[in-house]
């Protein structure tokens, strides 16, 4: 698997996890404040990773043009 396809596969997995985490928060799954903080922290980290991968892919596409 080439690096670009790998990046897109990881990005897709991250986006799916973001969606699941958001759904869990909105559905009221966290029963304690600690559970909520854990999910919110996970979501923030996933969003950061998603943006970094998107930025890198965009940069790569611009360099290839």
C-alpha positions as CSV (number, residue, x, y, z in Angstrom):
1,X,0.0,0.0,0.0
2,X,1.4,3.3,-1.0
3,X,1.7,6.1,1.6
4,X,-1.2,8.2,0.2
5,X,-3.6,5.3,0.2
6,X,-2.5,4.4,3.7
7,X,-3.1,8.0,4.9
8,X,-6.6,7.9,3.4
9,X,-7.3,4.6,5.1
10,X,-6.2,6.0,8.5
11,X,-8.2,9.1,7.9
12,X,-11.3,7.1,7.2
13,X,-10.8,5.1,10.4
14,X,-10.3,8.3,12.4
15,X,-13.5,9.9,10.9
16,X,-15.5,6.8,11.8
17,X,-14.2,6.9,15.4
18,X,-15.0,10.6,15.6
19,X,-18.6,9.9,14.5
20,X,-19.0,7.1,17.1
21,X,-17.5,9.2,19.9
22,X,-19.8,12.1,19.0
23,X,-22.8,9.8,19.0
24,X,-21.8,8.4,22.4
25,X,-21.6,11.9,23.9
26,X,-24.9,13.1,22.3
27,X,-26.7,9.9,23.4
28,X,-25.7,10.5,27.0
29,X,-23.5,7.5,27.3
30,X,-21.0,9.0,29.7
31,X,-22.5,8.4,33.2
32,X,-19.9,10.3,35.1
33,X,-18.1,13.6,34.5
34,X,-14.9,11.5,34.2
35,X,-16.4,9.4,31.5
36,X,-17.5,12.6,29.7
37,X,-14.0,14.1,30.0
38,X,-12.4,11.0,28.7
39,X,-14.7,11.0,25.6
40,X,-14.2,14.7,25.1
41,X,-10.4,14.3,25.3
42,X,-10.5,11.4,22.8
43,X,-12.7,13.5,20.4
44,X,-10.3,16.4,20.6
45,X,-7.3,14.2,19.9
46,X,-9.1,12.5,17.0
47,X,-10.0,15.8,15.5
48,X,-6.5,17.0,15.8
49,X,-5.2,13.9,14.1
50,X,-7.8,14.2,11.3
51,X,-6.8,17.8,10.6
52,X,-3.1,17.0,10.5
53,X,-3.7,14.2,8.0
54,X,-5.9,16.4,5.9
55,X,-3.4,19.2,5.9
56,X,-0.6,16.8,4.9
57,X,-2.6,15.3,2.1
58,X,-3.6,18.7,0.8
59,X,0.0,19.8,0.9
60,X,1.1,16.7,-1.0
61,X,-1.6,17.2,-3.7
62,X,-0.5,20.8,-4.2
63,X,3.2,19.8,-4.5
64,X,2.2,17.2,-7.2
65,X,0.3,19.8,-9.2
